[in-house]
Amino acid sequence: MSASAERTERFEDHALGRPYHAALVDLKSRSHPHSHRDYYEVMAVVAGDGEQLVSHAGKPTRSQQLRPGDLLLVRPRDHHTIVGAVRFYNVAFPATGWRTFVGLAGVDTGWDSGDLPPHVLRSDDRGARACAAVLERFHDAPGQVDLIRFWSDLVEMVAPAAPEPKGPPGVPEWLITATAAMSREDYLREGVPRLRALAHVSDAHLARSMRRYYGTTPTEFIADLRLRRAATLLATTTRTVADVAYACGFASASYFTRRFHEAHGAAPRQFRGAARHAFVPL
């Protein structure tokens, strides 16, 4: 995969207004090469024969064979493409939500370690059945609880086979609690000062912990939450752009419009119109 042929996909560019995206894919030859900026993607192979060509963080491209029963988790910063005639379920969800879930559940999968995404070969169809169930709910106004149910099924299927973690230990409870609480609109409007107050640690310790466990800074974390919340409000409500800007903690509608355009490549009103026809690409 050449760098020029790849593109980086954002979750909100393609699956707005819903907590996740699900699809049953019949691939005939090859998917376009891309990487994920801020979401994970679960693949459950049900038929066919193929391979995933993947590289991570600039490492050389490697191949993973795809057979019926296989489960794969594609991570942020994995550059990948699927080759072959393969039928598979595809479920995509935001990275921040997943990391909060595994922290609250006390699960350390080790999935973000290593050069290759996790690849689990199962002798049953539990993966396909779990994906089929979450796909069915996807077509009927899915909620966050549907995604959490899928995550619970996923962890039960693959955590025992996950590699030993090579990164830092589990996310500390104080950080999980503080970051999870920031989804409240009133806290989101307050931004980093509220996150610091909820964390009850020094600014330096908060910054180190955010970088270590979430790979970001407090300021970047809040900016991402605000823009993601704004995208959801634009896609699912009729609130004005000014109302959305205020709800998400932006100082003015013009500043919000500029930041939103930088993040999503479109003005808020244009984005709202396109969101109804969005999907997660292969």
Buried (B, 14 or more C-beta within 10 A) or exposed (E): BEEEEBEEBBBBBBBBBBBBBBBBBEBEEBBEBBBBBBBBBBBBBBEBEBBBBBBBEEEEBEEBEBEBBBBBBBBBBBBBBBBBEBBBBBBBBBBBBBBBBBBBBEBBBBBBBBEBBBBBEBEEBBBBEBBBBBBEBBEEEBEEEBBBBBBBBBBEBBBEEBEEBEEEEBBBEBBBBBBBBBBEBEBBBBBBEBBBEBBEBEEEEBBEBBEBBBBBBBEEBBBBBBBBBBBBBBBEEEBEBBEBBBBBBBEEBEEBBEBBBEBBEBBBEBBBEBBEEBEBEB
